[in-house]
Every structure is written in structure tokens, then in C-alpha cells.
Amino acid sequence: MPAMDPTFDDVVAAAGRIAGPVRRTPLLPLPADGPGALGPDLWAKPENLQRTGSFKLRGATNFLAQLDPAVRARGVVTHSSGNHGQAVACAAAAFDVPATVVIPEGAPEVKLRRTEGWGAEILRCRNTAADRERVAGEAADARGGTLVPPFDHPWIVAGQGTVGLEIVEDLPDVANVLVCVGGGGLSSGSVLALAERAPRAHVIGVEPELAADGHDSLAKGELTSWPAEFTTRTIADGVRTQALGEVPWRILKAGLDGIVTVSEDEIRAATAWWALRGRLVVEPTGALTLAAWHRLSTGTAAGVTLADGPTVLVISGGNVDDDVLTELLSDPALR
């Protein structure tokens, strides 16, 4: 296992390693005029179109690909609220090795069912970081499997960084990339890719106001944790992590251009917009970047501004429970 933080070269190597099993998602231009228009030079990176419905397949595939075959054959174990679990289960199926996924209570049923659909064994636990890690560690010991961290590992960060690499390859003059922040794997990987290939571009993170531990960490200059009973309040279940990972934190504190926080109403409205106007099924976490863009474009995002030029909104995933989507789309205020 690597001891050093990942570099841009690791992101490039990951891109070659995951090519094939992982889709290269397109950049989609967003409407600049007509009904639902947003503005000029605005693009979406739809990771909801991945085979597992989120960017997480990138890091999981990169991680499993680098395990010694004999070690990998003993299986893998992880803990996840859903998207990372699906990704590990899918990657394990591709390598024909067993996977065990610890999923906390309160995780969306759609994510649990789809993880099972990839053939993983599911274990449940309470929704705290400590309980997730404890149950996953016990399962790894009992089964002899390798733990696959959700975000705090150089191989995971490098794999997620291929999102940023693809963006700058497809849009070399990109000026802003907006990306959600949970554990920090996607945002820190994007920082690595953009810092090398588009150093003038701004990488801007987004968190819910109800789960803004990353925002607090940047403000205080030190890694800060929020209790589970705080972060579980947000509808954006993919970013209910209690703290950034240590590996992502070291990268983000040096290279992220700030974090915008958004309200639950803004997240709900953005999720509905994607379905009704953008013609994409996006989970609330994936809608964070659109909610943040609205704040940034109106100058209401405290301390963070957009650079002039093309802006990309990363849609992190699309695994939304049917009842949540139905509720949002039936709300007259969001139509």
C-alpha cells in the first residue's frame, strides 16, 4: 500500500488503468436560452451515467486493479452509505472476487438494493463513522479481505481525479470546476488534475449547510469533524461524512479555491431542475453543484467567486430513491 500522497502522475496512471471498465462521461452543454436557461458557457460532467450511477467506480476500480492478485482473490470489504459500496461491489464482480459492504442505517434503499445486485454481501451498522469502521474492520479480519477506504487513500483519490483529467482534456480553457465535497476524494483528485493541466482554473467545492465540516476545516485551517446527528440531517446523503479524509485534506487545504455551502431548499430545487429541465435523473448530492452555481452567479456565495470563462458542474451521481424523487417532482413550488 502506498505511504505517499497521490500526484498528478498517479491520476494519469489511474486513467489508463480504469479505461474500459469505467465510462468516459461526456461534457454536456447546459441551456443558455429558452425554458430553463441557465447561462452561457456552462457545462455538466454527468457521472450519474456511470455503470453504477456515480463517480465512485473510478476510485474503486483503480484500487482493486493495484492489489496483488493473490491478495485480491481473498476478497474486499468496505463501508459506504451507498455509492462507494456499489462501486466496490461492481469492481469486485469484474475481477471475480467476493465483496462485503457495510451499509449504515438510514442509507437510501435504492443504493442498498443496487449494491446487492452486484453480488455483494451486505452488513448493516449504526450511522456513525466509528461504527462503520469497526464493523468493516471486523468483517475484513473474519474474511481475510482487504479494506477499500471510501475516500482516504491515495489510490482512491487518484482514481477519482480522472474526472478532472477528462474535463480539462475535453475543455482545455475551463475556468471553473464545481464539485461536491464529502470525504474529499473527488474534490482532491480534481485539484490534482486541474493544478497540472489547467493551473488558472478554479476548483470550488460544495457542501450542504447541514454538513459543512469541510467548510469549517478550511475556515479554521485544521481538520474538523461534525457529529453524525448533524450531518445526517441533509437530504444529500452522499456527503453525510463527518470529516474529510486526511489524504484529501492535505491536498484540499493547499489547492481548493473555497467551499460554497447551500441550503436544503436550494438542493431540492436543483434536483428537480435536473429532472424537469436538464432531462437527467440526479440525486441530491449530484445537484449540489447546480445549487452552488446559482449562488455564485448571483454573487451570494460568501468569499468565493467564479473566474471568467467556461464553468463545469460535476454531477457526482444519480442514485436517488423513487420516493424522494417523486416527492420533489410533485412539489408545485419546484416545478
C-alpha positions in Angstrom: 0.0 0.0 0.0 1.4 3.5 -0.8 2.5 5.7 2.0 2.8 8.9 0.0 0.0 11.3 -1.1 -1.0 10.9 -4.7 0.4 13.1 -7.5 -0.7 14.1 -11.0 1.2 11.2 -12.4 -0.9 8.9 -10.3 -4.0 10.3 -11.8 -2.7 9.8 -15.3 -1.7 6.2 -14.5 -5.2 5.6 -13.0 -6.8 6.8 -16.2 -5.0 4.1 -18.2 -5.8 1.5 -15.5 -9.5 2.1 -15.4 -10.1 2.6 -19.2 -12.7 0.1 -20.3 -14.5 -0.8 -17.1 -15.2 2.8 -16.4 -17.0 5.1 -18.8 -15.5 8.3 -20.0 -18.5 10.5 -19.4 -19.1 13.4 -21.8 -19.3 17.1 -21.2 -22.9 18.3 -21.9 -23.6 22.0 -22.7 -26.4 23.4 -20.5 -29.1 25.6 -21.9 -28.2 29.2 -22.5 -31.6 30.3 -23.8 -35.2 29.2 -23.8 -37.2 27.5 -21.0 -34.9 26.5 -18.1 -32.0 28.6 -19.4 -29.0 28.9 -17.0 -26.4 30.9 -18.8 -23.6 30.8 -21.4 -20.6 28.6 -21.3 -21.9 26.3 -18.6 -21.3 22.5 -18.9 -22.2 19.4 -16.9 -20.0 16.4 -16.3 -22.6 13.7 -15.7 -21.1 11.0 -13.6 -24.6 9.7 -13.0 -24.2 8.0 -16.3 -21.5 5.6 -14.9 -22.4 1.9 -14.8 -23.0 2.2 -11.0 -24.6 5.7 -11.3 -21.7 7.6 -9.7 -18.1 8.7 -10.0 -17.1 6.2 -7.2 -16.5 3.4 -9.7 -13.3 5.2 -10.8 -11.6 5.0 -7.4 -12.8 1.5 -6.6 -11.6 0.1 -9.9 -8.2 1.8 -9.6 -7.8 0.4 -6.1 -8.7 -3.2 -6.9 -6.6 -3.1 -10.1 -3.4 -2.4 -8.0 -3.9 -5.2 -5.4 -1.7 -8.2 -5.7 -3.8 -10.9 -7.5 -3.4 -13.3 -4.6 -4.5 -10.6 -2.1 -7.4 -9.5 -4.3 -8.6 -13.1 -4.6 -9.3 -13.2 -0.9 -12.0 -10.5 -1.4 -12.6 -6.9 -0.5 -14.5 -5.2 2.3 -15.7 -1.6 2.6 -18.2 0.7 4.3 -20.4 3.1 2.5 -23.8 4.9 2.6 -24.3 3.5 -0.9 -22.4 4.8 -3.9 -18.9 3.6 -2.9 -20.4 0.3 -1.9 -21.9 -0.2 -5.3 -18.7 0.8 -6.9 -16.6 -1.7 -4.9 -19.2 -4.4 -5.5 -19.1 -3.7 -9.3 -15.3 -3.7 -9.4 -15.1 -6.9 -7.4 -17.6 -8.6 -9.8 -15.4 -7.5 -12.7 -12.4 -9.1 -11.0 -14.5 -12.1 -9.9 -13.7 -11.7 -6.3 -16.1 -11.5 -3.3 -17.1 -8.2 -1.8 -18.6 -7.3 1.6 -20.2 -3.9 2.1 -21.1 -2.4 5.4 -24.0 0.0 4.9 -25.3 2.2 7.8 -28.9 2.5 8.8 -30.7 5.4 7.0 -28.9 4.8 3.7 -31.2 5.0 0.6 -32.8 1.7 -0.2 -32.1 2.1 -3.9 -28.3 2.2 -3.1 -28.6 -0.9 -0.8 -30.6 -2.9 -3.4 -28.2 -2.0 -6.2 -25.2 -2.9 -4.1 -26.8 -6.3 -3.5 -27.4 -6.5 -7.2 -23.7 -6.6 -7.9 -23.4 -9.7 -5.7 -22.0 -8.1 -2.6 -22.7 -9.4 0.9 -24.4 -6.6 2.9 -23.8 -5.9 6.6 -25.7 -3.2 8.5 -24.5 -0.8 11.2 -25.3 2.4 13.1 -24.7 5.6 11.1 -21.5 6.8 12.7 -18.0 6.8 11.3 -16.8 4.8 14.3 -19.4 2.1 13.9 -18.9 1.8 10.1 -15.1 1.4 10.5 -15.5 -1.1 13.4 -17.9 -3.4 11.6 -15.9 -3.2 8.3 -12.6 -3.9 10.2 -14.2 -6.9 11.9 -15.5 -8.2 8.6 -12.1 -7.9 6.9 -10.5 -9.8 9.8 -13.0 -12.5 9.7 -13.0 -12.9 5.9 -9.3 -12.2 5.2 -10.4 -9.5 2.8 -8.7 -6.1 2.0 -10.4 -2.9 3.3 -11.2 -0.5 0.5 -11.5 3.0 2.0 -14.3 5.2 0.7 -12.0 8.2 0.2 -9.0 8.4 2.4 -6.4 6.6 0.3 -4.0 7.7 -2.5 -5.4 5.1 -4.9 -8.9 6.2 -4.4 -8.1 9.9 -4.8 -6.1 9.2 -8.0 -9.0 7.3 -9.5 -11.5 10.0 -8.7 -9.1 12.5 -10.1 -9.7 11.1 -13.6 -12.9 13.1 -13.6 -10.9 16.3 -13.6 -8.4 14.9 -16.1 -11.2 14.2 -18.6 -12.7 17.7 -18.0 -9.5 19.5 -18.9 -8.8 17.2 -21.9 -12.3 18.0 -23.3 -12.4 21.7 -22.3 -8.8 23.0 -22.1 -9.8 26.5 -21.3 -12.0 25.5 -18.4 -12.1 28.3 -15.8 -14.2 26.8 -13.0 -15.0 23.3 -11.9 -17.6 22.9 -9.2 -17.5 19.6 -7.3 -19.3 18.2 -4.2 -17.3 17.6 -1.0 -17.9 14.6 1.2 -14.9 12.7 2.3 -12.9 14.7 -0.3 -11.8 12.0 -2.7 -13.4 13.6 -5.8 -12.6 17.2 -4.9 -8.9 16.5 -4.0 -8.4 14.3 -7.1 -9.9 17.1 -9.2 -7.5 19.6 -7.6 -4.5 17.4 -8.6 -5.7 17.1 -12.2 -6.5 20.8 -12.7 -3.5 22.2 -11.0 -1.2 20.4 -13.5 -3.3 20.8 -16.7 -5.3 24.0 -16.1 -3.5 25.8 -13.3 -5.5 29.0 -13.7 -8.8 27.2 -13.3 -10.7 27.4 -10.0 -11.8 24.2 -8.3 -14.7 25.1 -6.0 -16.1 22.6 -3.5 -19.8 22.4 -2.5 -21.4 21.2 0.8 -24.8 21.4 2.3 -25.1 23.9 5.1 -26.2 21.0 7.3 -23.0 19.0 6.7 -20.3 21.7 6.3 -17.4 20.1 8.1 -15.1 20.7 5.1 -16.0 24.4 5.0 -15.3 24.6 8.7 -12.0 22.9 8.2 -10.8 25.4 5.6 -12.0 28.3 7.7 -10.2 27.1 10.8 -7.1 25.8 9.0 -7.4 22.4 10.7 -9.3 19.2 10.0 -12.7 19.5 11.7 -15.3 16.8 12.4 -19.0 17.1 12.8 -21.2 14.7 14.8 -23.2 12.2 12.8 -26.5 13.6 14.2 -25.6 16.9 12.4 -24.5 15.5 9.0 -27.4 13.1 8.7 -29.9 15.9 8.6 -29.2 16.8 4.9 -31.1 15.2 2.0 -27.7 15.0 0.2 -26.9 11.5 1.7 -23.7 11.1 -0.4 -21.9 13.9 1.6 -23.0 12.9 5.2 -19.4 12.1 6.1 -18.4 13.6 9.4 -14.9 14.8 8.3 -12.6 14.9 5.3 -10.1 12.2 4.9 -6.5 13.1 5.9 -5.1 12.5 2.4 -7.8 14.6 0.7 -7.5 17.3 3.4 -3.8 17.8 2.8 -4.5 18.4 -0.9 -7.6 20.5 -0.5 -6.1 22.9 2.1 -3.3 23.7 -0.4 -5.3 23.8 -3.7 -9.0 24.2 -3.3 -10.4 27.7 -4.1 -13.0 27.6 -1.5 -16.2 25.8 -0.5 -19.7 27.1 -1.1 -22.5 25.9 1.3 -26.1 25.6 0.1 -29.4 25.2 1.8 -31.8 22.2 1.7 -34.3 24.2 -0.3 -31.6 25.0 -2.9 -30.6 21.3 -3.1 -34.2 20.2 -3.6 -34.8 22.9 -6.3 -31.6 21.9 -8.1 -32.5 18.2 -8.0 -35.9 18.9 -9.5 -34.4 21.2 -12.2 -32.2 18.4 -13.4 -35.2 16.1 -13.9 -37.6 18.6 -15.3 -35.3 20.9 -17.3 -32.0 19.2 -17.6 -33.5 15.8 -18.6 -31.3 13.9 -16.2 -32.0 11.9 -13.1 -29.7 13.3 -10.4 -29.5 12.5 -6.7 -29.5 15.4 -4.3 -25.7 15.1 -3.8 -25.2 15.4 -7.5 -27.4 18.5 -7.6 -25.1 20.4 -5.1 -23.0 21.9 -7.8 -26.0 23.5 -9.6 -27.3 24.9 -6.3 -23.9 26.4 -5.7 -23.6 27.8 -9.2 -26.9 29.7 -8.6 -25.3 31.3 -5.6 -22.0 32.1 -7.3 -23.7 33.5 -10.4 -25.7 35.9 -8.2 -22.8 36.9 -6.0 -24.4 35.4 -2.9 -21.6 32.9 -2.1 -19.6 34.4 0.7 -15.9 34.6 0.0 -15.9 32.6 -3.2 -16.1 33.9 -6.8 -16.2 32.4 -10.3 -13.3 33.1 -12.7 -14.3 34.4 -16.2 -14.7 31.5 -18.7 -16.3 28.1 -19.1 -17.7 26.5 -15.9 -18.2 22.8 -15.4 -20.7 21.4 -12.9 -19.8 17.8 -11.8 -22.8 15.7 -11.3 -21.5 13.2 -8.8 -24.3 10.6 -9.0 -27.9 9.7 -9.9 -28.9 7.0 -7.4 -31.9 8.6 -5.9 -34.8 6.8 -4.1 -38.0 6.7 -6.1 -40.0 8.2 -3.2 -37.5 11.1 -2.8 -37.7 12.0 -6.5 -41.4 11.6 -6.6 -41.8 14.0 -3.6 -39.6 16.6 -5.2 -41.3 16.4 -8.6 -44.7 16.6 -7.1 -43.9 19.8 -5.2 -45.6 22.7 -7.1 -43.0 25.1 -5.8 -40.2 23.2 -7.6 -41.8 22.8 -11.0 
